[in-house]
Amino acid sequence: MNSSSSLRTAPEIVCIGETMALITPTDARLASAAQASIGLAGAESNVDRPASPPPGTGSPGLHASESDPLGDRVASELGCFRARRGVELWVERDDAAPTGVMFKDPGVESSSVYYYRRG
């Protein structure tokens, strides 16, 4: 391939799905926690982020992001990650559906998860 070519190649990976907010207690089990961290969860985000190729080589992601504060956070965090990698991100906003939330309850030997979402 000619290095001066402006032609883009087709992406090897396209991730489509709904990324959820992830709430994880940081000081105790979920039932008694007073503090928690907020992150992202969802299979497409878990595949999308580590699978993204080197910066500028393209691996677009399409994510559903609801029009609420957690949806804003999801879109912002995914956008920041994708911008650092130099790849495209398409976000579809949906005013009719709240952002899904996954609560993680970390245990000594394993963790439990609780999903709150439609569908």
C-alpha positions as CSV (number, residue, x, y, z in Angstrom):
1,M,0.0,0.0,0.0
2,N,1.3,3.4,-0.9
3,S,1.9,5.4,2.3
4,S,0.8,8.7,0.6
5,S,-2.5,7.2,-0.3
6,S,-5.5,9.0,1.2
7,L,-7.8,6.0,0.8
8,R,-9.2,4.5,4.0
9,T,-9.3,0.8,4.5
10,A,-12.4,-1.0,5.8
11,P,-12.4,-1.4,9.6
12,E,-11.5,-4.9,10.9
13,I,-13.9,-4.5,13.9
14,V,-17.2,-2.6,14.2
15,C,-18.8,-2.7,17.7
16,I,-22.5,-2.1,18.1
17,G,-24.4,-2.1,21.3
18,E,-25.5,-0.4,24.5
19,T,-22.9,0.7,26.9
20,M,-24.1,0.9,30.5
21,A,-22.9,2.8,33.6
22,L,-21.0,0.5,36.0
23,I,-21.3,1.3,39.8
24,T,-18.8,-0.5,42.0
25,P,-18.5,0.1,45.7
26,T,-15.0,1.0,46.9
27,D,-15.2,0.6,50.6
28,A,-17.5,-2.4,51.4
29,R,-20.0,-4.8,49.8
30,L,-22.8,-3.2,48.0
31,A,-25.4,-3.5,50.8
32,S,-23.3,-1.5,53.2
33,A,-21.1,0.7,51.0
34,A,-20.9,4.4,51.5
35,Q,-18.6,5.1,48.5
36,A,-18.5,3.8,44.9
37,S,-16.8,4.4,41.6
38,I,-18.6,5.0,38.3
39,G,-17.3,3.4,35.1
40,L,-18.5,1.7,31.9
41,A,-19.8,-1.8,31.3
42,G,-21.2,-3.6,28.3
43,A,-19.9,-6.3,26.0
44,E,-19.3,-4.0,23.0
45,S,-17.3,-1.6,25.2
46,N,-15.2,-4.4,26.7
47,V,-14.4,-5.7,23.2
48,D,-14.1,-2.3,21.6
49,R,-11.6,-0.6,23.9
50,P,-8.9,-3.3,24.1
51,A,-9.4,-4.4,20.5
52,S,-9.0,-1.0,19.0
53,P,-6.0,-0.9,16.6
54,P,-3.1,1.5,16.8
55,P,-4.0,5.2,16.6
56,G,-5.3,6.3,13.2
57,T,-6.0,2.9,11.8
58,G,-9.8,3.0,12.2
59,S,-12.2,0.7,14.2
60,P,-15.5,2.5,14.4
61,G,-17.8,2.0,17.3
62,L,-21.6,2.6,17.3
63,H,-23.1,2.9,20.8
64,A,-26.6,3.6,22.1
65,S,-26.4,6.4,24.6
66,E,-29.5,7.6,26.3
67,S,-30.3,11.3,26.8
68,D,-29.7,11.4,30.6
69,P,-26.7,12.3,32.8
70,L,-25.3,8.7,32.8
71,G,-25.8,8.6,29.0
72,D,-23.8,11.9,28.8
73,R,-21.0,10.3,30.9
74,V,-21.0,7.1,28.7
75,A,-20.7,9.2,25.5
76,S,-18.0,11.4,27.0
77,E,-15.8,8.5,28.3
78,L,-16.2,6.6,25.1
79,G,-15.5,9.7,23.0
80,C,-12.3,10.5,25.0
81,F,-11.0,7.0,24.7
82,R,-11.7,6.8,20.9
83,A,-10.2,10.3,20.3
84,R,-7.0,9.2,22.0
85,R,-6.9,6.1,19.7
86,G,-7.7,8.2,16.6
87,V,-10.7,6.1,15.6
88,E,-14.3,7.0,14.9
89,L,-17.2,6.8,17.3
90,W,-20.9,7.2,16.4
91,V,-23.4,7.7,19.3
92,E,-27.1,7.4,18.9
93,R,-29.0,9.3,21.6
94,D,-32.4,8.0,22.6
95,D,-34.8,10.2,24.6
96,A,-37.2,7.4,25.2
97,A,-34.9,5.0,27.2
98,P,-32.8,5.5,30.3
99,T,-29.2,4.5,30.4
100,G,-28.8,0.9,31.7
101,V,-26.9,0.5,35.0
102,M,-24.9,-2.4,36.2
103,F,-24.0,-2.7,39.9
104,K,-21.0,-4.8,40.8
105,D,-20.8,-6.4,44.2
106,P,-17.2,-7.5,44.6
107,G,-16.7,-10.4,46.9
108,V,-13.6,-12.2,48.2
109,E,-13.7,-15.1,45.8
110,S,-16.2,-13.8,43.2
111,S,-18.4,-10.9,42.3
112,S,-22.1,-10.6,41.8
113,V,-23.7,-8.2,39.3
114,Y,-27.1,-6.6,39.1
115,Y,-28.5,-5.1,35.9
116,Y,-31.1,-2.4,35.7
117,R,-32.1,-1.8,32.1
118,R,-34.9,-2.2,29.6
119,G,-35.0,-5.2,27.3
